[in-house]
Amino acid sequence: MIELQNVVKHFGDVRAVDGITLTVPRGEFFCVLGPNAAGKTTTIKMIVGLIRPNSGSVKVAGFDVQAEPLEARERLSYVPDFPFLYDKLTPWEFLRFTGQLFRMSDAAIQSGAADLVDRFHLGEWLHKPIEGLSHGTRQRVAIASALLHQPEVFVIDEPMVGLDPHHARVVKDLLRERSRAGMTVFLSTHQINVADELADRVGIIHRGRLLAVGTPDEIRRRAGTDGELERAFLAITEDEPVSGVEEAQGGTRRPGGPV
């Protein structure tokens, strides 16, 4: 679960995040959309504890990210849009290193890594230095390593960057499987079709404020549009402020979505 309560972050005179309140329950696949500089990445960095809010609170799996950072971080994984990897390591060494950070046994690392290596088709590259890998292959290594310890909360920023269509599908399917098994997914993307396809609920952030939260169909109805979710997104972000915006904690979930 992720809980944000009236979170504010400003950089000098710039109010990057302006009083966001949101609850993402266990097992929900939540996608956040917004124009450039809307506050999405700043919000993500506060969720994962990389920056401190000026006011408000953030909890991950019931732990306050600022007051109980180790407990919160033990239960989450974060993949930024341009993840950092140790170039001199091989993918296998990086997977093993990540597993050890989370105090996994060698047997658990071997078992979990074998499945992820197979799903992400990393076998050919497993023992080659990361510095020689393509951007897409590095992205697959980053996502696989982040999923290795079976996190309760998975936060990912622009996951499809650099991925070919086949491996983009692998990522979509794997995150959806993990979400249905109870992992909370918080995904930020500019690819509105990805949110429409995968999300139980969507949040639209603009100018640091959470303008609308709901299922893709609820977002369409609120914007008074039909067809592609992009039309609703454009209507909401162009017509700010939006009347009748759902409270962040509320809303229904897609039929058959995780409980």
PyMOL commands that set and color helices and strands:
alter all, ss='L'
color gray80, all
select helices_A, chain A and resi 40-47+69-74+91-101+106-119+123-125+130-132+135-147+165-180+192-198+216-223+229-238
alter helices_A, ss='H'
color red, helices_A
select strands_A, chain A and resi 2-11+14-24+29-33+55-60+63-64+76-79+153-157+184-188+201-206+209-214
alter strands_A, ss='S'
color yellow, strands_A
deselect
rebuild
show_as cartoon
